[in-house]
Amino acid sequence: MTSTLSAPRVGQQRPSHLSIPDYSSSTGEEAVDLARMAGLDLDPWQEFVLANSLGERSDGRWAAFEVGLVVSRQNGKGAILEARELAGLFLLGEKLIIHSAHEFTTSREHQIRLTELIQGTPEFHARVKPKGYKNSHGEEGIELKSGQRIRFKTRTKSGGRGFSSDCLILDEAMILPDSAHGALLPTLSARPNPQVWYTGSAVDQEIHEHGLVLARLRKRGHEGGDPSLAYFEWTADADTDSVEQVADDPDAWADANPGLGIRISSEYVANERRSMDARTFAVERLGVGDWPNLEGVDGDGISREMWDACKDQTSKVNHPAVFAFDVRPNRSASAVCVAGLRDDGLYHVEVVDHRPGTGWVPQRLAELVERHHPSAVICDQASPAAALLGKLAKLGVDVETVGPKEHAQGCGVLFDAVEQRALRHLGTAEIAAAVAGASRRPLGEAWAWSRKSSAVDISPLVAATLALWGAQTDSGPSVYEDRGLLVV
């Protein structure tokens, strides 16, 4: 690579991938004018996104229920969200806007920028309730005298429950766990004209373990024709296996960065290129990404429809139970599950606990064993979970280890039970996300769950699979004192 790079062209505004539903009119121009009142002057590409995401059908409802925006960092994505939120508060009369991000600092910085825009505009500031700028931890937001609000939240499995929002912003969507998505999306269900935004940069599987939600949205955006999705993506024409030449091509920089020459200087990008390897540069600056392979994610195994058909929020084990536990390959999270028969002869599986790390597992299992007297505690002897066997033995927990053969048998048992609706579960987000994102690996003529190639954390699914296998194969009767497992 030479020490200097020629200047790229400036002014590429059209997205590399674009899908817009039909609409009869747009509130976008009014939203742009409103932002300008606050001193927020949008670039042409930002106005394009806003205009085509705020298109309305003839009945006055948004043409786009979902809006996806994928663009590299520092191009000005945040300004579009600021303009959308100003419009929601001061133009559209939306009762509640929820702005969520993966990191607290990201959400907080956005709150500060929006607050400054409102406070700097007398017409807007006058409509804010006295003490309406909320900065207490957990209460971050802005409230108007009309009762309209915007809340700023960090994503969790349950964050957003109990709210009913008109507009949901999912920033940093390349790090959006299925469980958090499942907790937040229903907040729109009771509103008459809701809209949800997914914004972020390209997914890199080496960094982003929760990129499946955005990858699914991207797939729909690339396919086009979705009647309720407005999708905008700026990226260079390359993939992570062929990036050396395109990384040094100034035209590729412009293709992937609509803010180039406006918000980002070509000199800065050239410096980035000199400092980064081609793959990192392609992901971070060219928007190329290393996206999850969606082939078979929903169809290769248990479909979402099959799984949802077995949901029963009143279900519980009424006979001797089996516990199983599993650990992610990088040891970042662990899961404990239970399975057993109900009185009606159907099987029940349940996520007992699912937390970061592994240190909590031995003591938690010891407590569960002492309380519930299960017929077995199981783990995969070839999995990362086996490293906990020594600590469990010291706590007096007897663990039955199984091998690939039993793992494959358990996968078949679980699949058949779900397909035949001979199983019930509580519908918790952790295992639903694992079912949706699990990949399979061949084991002879059978198959087992693949921890390494799955797009999400599947430790709850693996633990549930092993627990169900144990519950179906266990032949030793034992007394179950509680006659109904209620794990808390």
C-alpha positions in Angstrom: 0.0 0.0 0.0 1.4 3.4 -0.9 1.9 6.1 1.8 -0.7 8.5 0.2 -4.1 7.9 -1.2 -6.0 10.0 -3.7 -8.9 12.0 -2.6 -12.3 10.3 -2.9 -15.3 11.8 -4.7 -17.8 13.6 -2.5 -21.6 13.8 -2.7 -22.7 10.1 -2.9 -26.2 10.4 -1.3 -28.2 7.4 -2.6 -28.0 4.3 -0.4 -26.3 1.2 -1.7 -29.4 -0.8 -0.7 -32.8 0.8 -0.6 -36.3 -0.5 0.0 -39.2 1.9 0.5 -42.9 1.0 0.8 -45.5 2.9 -1.2 -46.9 6.0 0.4 -49.2 8.8 -0.6 -47.7 11.8 1.3 -44.8 12.4 3.7 -44.3 14.4 6.9 -40.5 14.4 6.2 -40.3 17.9 4.9 -42.1 19.3 8.0 -39.8 17.2 10.2 -36.7 18.7 8.4 -38.1 22.3 8.8 -38.7 21.6 12.5 -35.2 20.3 13.0 -33.9 23.5 11.3 -35.8 25.6 13.8 -33.6 23.9 16.5 -30.4 24.6 14.6 -30.2 21.1 13.3 -29.4 21.4 9.6 -29.6 18.0 7.9 -27.5 16.8 5.0 -29.3 15.8 1.8 -28.9 12.1 2.6 -30.3 12.6 6.0 -33.3 14.5 4.6 -33.8 11.6 2.1 -33.9 9.0 4.9 -36.3 11.1 7.0 -38.6 11.9 4.1 -38.9 8.3 3.0 -39.3 6.9 6.5 -42.1 9.3 7.4 -44.2 8.4 4.4 -47.9 8.1 5.1 -50.6 5.9 3.6 -54.0 7.4 2.5 -55.4 6.5 5.9 -52.8 8.6 7.7 -50.8 5.7 9.2 -47.1 5.2 8.6 -46.3 3.3 5.5 -43.2 2.0 7.2 -43.9 0.3 10.5 -40.2 -0.5 10.6 -37.3 1.6 9.5 -33.8 0.2 9.1 -30.7 2.4 8.8 -27.2 0.8 8.4 -24.3 3.2 7.9 -20.8 3.5 9.2 -20.1 5.5 12.3 -19.6 9.3 12.3 -21.7 9.9 9.2 -24.5 11.6 11.1 -27.0 8.8 11.9 -27.6 10.4 15.3 -28.8 13.6 13.8 -31.6 11.7 11.9 -32.7 10.2 15.2 -32.7 13.6 16.9 -34.8 15.1 14.1 -37.2 12.1 14.3 -37.6 12.5 18.0 -38.1 16.3 17.8 -40.8 15.6 15.3 -42.4 13.0 17.6 -42.5 15.5 20.5 -43.3 18.8 18.8 -45.0 17.8 15.5 -46.6 14.4 15.7 -48.0 14.5 19.2 -46.5 11.0 20.1 -47.3 10.2 23.7 -44.2 8.2 24.4 -40.9 7.7 22.6 -38.4 5.1 23.8 -34.8 5.6 22.8 -32.8 2.5 23.6 -29.1 1.7 23.1 -26.8 -1.1 24.1 -24.5 1.1 26.2 -25.7 3.5 28.9 -23.1 6.1 27.7 -24.5 6.0 24.1 -28.0 6.6 25.3 -26.9 9.3 27.7 -25.0 11.2 25.1 -28.0 11.2 22.8 -30.1 12.5 25.6 -27.6 15.4 26.2 -27.6 16.3 22.5 -31.5 16.3 22.3 -31.8 18.3 25.5 -29.4 20.9 24.2 -31.4 21.2 21.0 -34.7 21.7 22.9 -33.2 24.1 25.5 -31.7 26.2 22.7 -35.0 26.6 21.0 -37.4 28.9 23.1 -40.5 27.6 21.3 -39.6 24.0 22.3 -38.2 24.7 25.8 -41.4 26.6 26.7 -43.4 23.4 26.2 -41.2 21.3 28.6 -42.7 20.6 32.0 -41.0 22.3 35.0 -38.4 19.9 36.1 -39.2 18.0 32.9 -35.6 17.2 32.1 -35.0 13.9 34.0 -31.4 12.9 34.7 -31.8 10.5 37.7 -30.4 7.1 36.9 -33.2 4.9 35.6 -35.5 7.9 35.0 -33.6 9.6 32.1 -36.0 11.4 29.9 -37.8 14.6 28.9 -41.4 15.4 29.7 -43.6 18.0 28.1 -46.4 19.9 29.7 -48.8 18.0 27.5 -47.7 14.8 29.2 -45.7 13.6 26.1 -42.4 12.0 27.0 -39.2 10.6 25.6 -37.4 8.0 27.8 -33.7 7.0 27.3 -33.0 3.4 28.3 -30.2 0.9 28.2 -31.4 -2.4 26.8 -32.0 -5.4 29.1 -34.1 -8.5 28.8 -37.0 -6.8 30.5 -36.3 -3.1 29.8 -39.4 -1.5 28.3 -42.0 -3.8 29.8 -44.9 -1.9 31.2 -44.5 0.9 28.7 -46.7 1.6 25.6 -44.8 3.6 23.1 -45.6 5.3 19.8 -42.0 5.3 18.6 -39.3 2.9 19.5 -35.7 3.7 18.6 -33.3 0.8 18.7 -29.9 2.4 18.3 -26.7 0.3 18.2 -28.9 -2.4 16.5 -25.9 -4.5 15.6 -25.9 -5.4 19.3 -29.5 -6.2 19.8 -30.2 -9.5 21.6 -33.4 -11.3 20.7 -34.4 -11.2 24.3 -34.2 -7.4 24.5 -36.0 -7.1 21.1 -38.7 -9.3 22.4 -39.1 -7.2 25.5 -39.3 -3.9 23.7 -41.2 -4.6 20.5 -44.6 -5.4 22.3 -44.5 -1.8 23.7 -45.9 -0.7 20.3 -48.8 -3.2 20.1 -51.5 -1.1 21.7 -50.7 2.2 19.9 -52.7 3.3 16.9 -49.8 4.4 14.6 -46.5 3.0 15.9 -43.1 3.0 14.3 -39.8 1.3 15.2 -36.3 2.3 14.1 -33.3 0.0 13.9 -30.0 2.0 13.4 -26.5 0.9 13.6 -23.3 0.0 11.6 -22.5 -3.3 10.0 -22.5 -6.5 12.1 -19.1 -8.1 12.7 -19.5 -11.6 14.1 -16.1 -11.5 15.7 -17.3 -8.6 17.9 -21.1 -8.6 17.8 -22.6 -11.8 19.3 -26.1 -10.4 19.0 -26.4 -9.3 15.4 -29.1 -11.7 14.3 -32.0 -9.2 14.7 -30.4 -6.6 12.4 -29.2 -9.3 10.0 -32.8 -10.5 9.6 -34.0 -7.0 8.9 -31.2 -6.5 6.4 -32.2 -9.6 4.6 -35.7 -8.3 4.2 -34.3 -4.9 3.1 -32.1 -6.4 0.4 -34.9 -8.6 -0.9 -37.1 -5.6 -1.2 -40.9 -5.5 -1.6 -41.7 -5.5 2.1 -44.8 -3.4 2.4 -44.0 -2.1 5.9 -40.2 -1.7 5.9 -38.2 1.3 4.9 -34.6 0.2 4.6 -31.4 2.3 3.9 -27.9 0.9 3.8 -24.6 2.4 2.7 -21.9 -0.1 2.0 -19.0 -0.8 -0.4 -19.4 -3.6 -3.0 -17.2 -6.2 -1.3 -17.2 -8.9 1.3 -14.8 -9.6 4.1 -12.9 -12.2 2.0 -12.1 -9.7 -0.9 -11.4 -6.3 0.7 -7.8 -5.5 -0.1 -8.5 -3.6 -3.3 -11.7 -2.0 -2.3 -10.2 -0.8 0.9 -7.8 1.4 -1.1 -10.5 2.6 -3.5 -11.6 6.2 -2.7 -14.8 5.7 -4.7 -15.7 2.8 -2.3 -15.2 5.2 0.6 -17.8 7.5 -0.9 -20.2 4.6 -1.6 -20.2 3.6 2.0 -20.1 7.0 3.7 -22.7 9.6 2.7 -21.2 12.1 5.2 -17.8 12.0 3.5 -16.6 15.5 2.7 -19.4 16.9 4.9 -18.9 15.3 8.4 -15.9 13.1 7.7 -12.8 14.3 5.9 -11.1 12.2 3.3 -7.8 12.9 5.1 -9.2 11.2 8.2 -10.4 8.2 6.3 -7.0 7.9 4.7 -5.4 7.9 8.1 -7.8 5.3 9.3 -6.9 3.1 6.3 -3.2 3.4 7.1 -3.8 2.4 10.7 -6.2 -0.6 10.1 -5.9 -3.9 8.4 -8.1 -4.3 5.3 -10.8 -6.4 7.0 -11.2 -4.1 10.0 -11.4 -1.1 7.7 -13.9 -2.8 5.5 -16.2 -3.5 8.5 -15.8 -0.3 10.4 -15.6 2.3 7.6 -16.9 0.6 4.4 -19.9 -1.0 6.0 -19.0 -4.4 4.5 -19.6 -6.4 7.7 -19.2 -10.0 8.6 -22.9 -10.8 8.8 -24.5 -14.0 10.3 -25.4 -16.7 7.8 -29.2 -16.8 7.9 -29.5 -19.9 5.8 -31.4 -22.3 8.0 -31.5 -20.1 11.1 -35.3 -20.1 11.2 -35.8 -23.2 9.2 -32.9 -25.5 10.1 -34.3 -27.0 13.2 -37.2 -25.7 15.2 -39.2 -23.0 13.6 -40.5 -20.1 15.6 -44.1 -21.1 14.8 -43.5 -24.6 16.1 -41.9 -23.3 19.3 -44.6 -20.7 19.9 -47.3 -23.4 19.5 -46.0 -25.1 22.6 -46.2 -22.1 24.8 -48.1 -22.4 28.1 -47.4 -19.8 30.7 -49.1 -21.8 33.4 -47.1 -25.0 32.7 -45.0 -26.6 35.5 -43.4 -29.9 36.3 -45.5 -32.2 38.5 -43.2 -35.2 38.6 -39.5 -35.8 39.4 -37.4 -33.2 37.5 -34.1 -33.3 35.8 -31.7 -30.3 35.8 -29.1 -29.6 33.1 -26.6 -26.8 32.6 -24.5 -25.5 29.8 -21.9 -22.8 29.2 -21.1 -20.7 26.1 -17.7 -21.5 24.4 -16.2 -18.2 25.5 -17.6 -18.7 29.0 -19.5 -15.3 28.8 -22.8 -16.8 29.9 -24.3 -20.0 31.4 -27.8 -21.5 31.7 -29.6 -23.9 34.0 -32.7 -25.6 32.7 -35.2 -28.1 34.1 -37.5 -30.7 32.4 -40.0 -33.2 33.6 -43.5 -34.6 33.1 -46.7 -32.9 33.8 -49.8 -34.6 35.2 -51.3 -34.7 31.7 -48.3 -36.7 30.3 -46.8 -33.8 28.4 -43.2 -32.7 29.1 -42.3 -29.3 30.5 -39.0 -27.5 29.9 -38.0 -24.2 31.6 -35.1 -21.9 31.9 -34.3 -21.8 35.6 -31.4 -19.3 35.4 -29.4 -17.6 32.7 -26.7 -15.1 33.6 -23.3 -13.8 32.5 -20.2 -15.8 33.5 -19.9 -19.2 35.1 -19.0 -18.5 38.8 -22.6 -18.5 39.9 -23.5 -21.9 38.5 -22.2 -24.4 41.2 -23.8 -22.7 44.2 -27.1 -22.2 42.3 -27.2 -25.9 41.3 -26.4 -26.9 44.9 -29.4 -24.8 46.1 -31.7 -26.3 43.5 -30.7 -29.8 44.3 -31.2 -29.3 48.0 -34.6 -27.7 47.5 -36.1 -29.9 44.7 -34.3 -33.3 44.9 -34.1 -33.8 41.1 -33.7 -37.3 39.7 -30.6 -36.1 37.8 -28.3 -33.2 37.1 -26.7 -33.4 33.6 -24.1 -31.7 31.5 -22.2 -32.4 28.2 -18.8 -33.9 29.1 -17.2 -32.3 26.0 -18.6 -28.8 26.6 -17.2 -25.8 28.5 -19.7 -26.7 31.3 -17.5 -29.7 32.2 -14.9 -27.4 33.8 -17.4 -26.9 36.7 -17.6 -30.5 37.7 -14.9 -30.2 40.3 -16.6 -27.4 42.1 -19.9 -29.1 41.9 -18.4 -32.3 43.4 -17.1 -30.3 46.4 -20.6 -29.0 47.0 -22.0 -32.5 46.9 -23.8 -32.2 43.6 -23.6 -35.4 41.6 -23.5 -34.7 37.9 -24.3 -37.2 35.1 -22.1 -36.4 32.1 -23.2 -37.3 28.6 -21.4 -37.5 25.3 -22.2 -36.6 21.6 -24.4 -39.6 21.2 -26.8 -38.5 24.0 -26.6 -34.8 22.9 -27.8 -35.9 19.4 -30.5 -38.1 20.9 -31.7 -35.2 23.0 -31.9 -32.9 19.9 -34.1 -35.5 18.3 -36.2 -35.9 21.4 -36.7 -32.1 21.6 -37.5 -31.7 17.9 -40.0 -34.5 17.9 -41.7 -33.3 21.1 -42.0 -29.8 19.7 -43.2 -31.0 16.3 -45.8 -33.3 17.9 -46.7 -30.7 20.5 -45.9 -33.1 23.3 -43.9 -30.4 25.2 -44.8 -27.2 26.9 -42.7 -24.1 27.9 -43.3 -20.7 29.5 -42.3 -18.7 26.4 -39.4 -16.9 28.1 -37.2 -14.7 25.8 -33.9 -16.4 26.5 -34.8 -19.8 25.1 -37.0 -18.3 22.3 -33.9 -16.3 21.1 -31.8 -19.5 21.3 -34.3 -21.5 19.3 -34.4 -18.7 16.7 -30.7 -18.4 16.3 -29.4 -22.0 16.8 -27.4 -23.8 14.1 -26.9 -27.5 13.8 -23.8 -29.7 13.3 -23.9 -33.2 11.9 -23.1 -36.1 14.2 -23.0 -39.2 12.0 -26.5 -39.6 10.6 -27.9 -37.4 13.4 -27.3 -33.8 14.4 -26.6 -31.7 17.5 -26.7 -28.0 18.4 -23.6 -26.1 17.3 -22.5 -23.6 20.0 -19.7 -22.1 17.8 -21.7 -21.5 14.6 -24.9 -20.3 16.2 -25.7 -16.6 15.8 -26.8 -16.2 19.5 -26.2 -17.7 22.9 -27.8 -21.1 22.8 -26.8 -22.3 26.3 -30.4 -22.2 27.4 -31.4 -24.4 24.4 -28.6 -26.9 25.0 -29.4 -27.1 28.7 -33.1 -27.6 27.9 -32.3 -30.3 25.4 -30.2 -32.3 27.8 -32.7 -31.9 30.6 -35.5 -33.2 28.4 -33.3 -36.1 27.3 -32.7 -36.9 30.9 -36.4 -36.6 31.8 -37.4 -39.0 29.0 -34.7 -41.6 29.7 -34.6 -41.6 33.5 -36.1 -44.8 34.9 -35.3 -44.4 38.5 -38.3 -43.2 40.6 -37.7 -40.6 43.2 -39.8 -38.7 45.7 -40.6 -35.1 44.6 -41.5 -33.2 47.7 -43.0 -30.0 46.2 -45.3 -31.7 43.7 -44.7 -28.8 41.3 -41.5 -27.0 40.5 -41.8 -23.3 41.0 -38.2 -22.0 40.5 -37.4 -18.4 41.6 
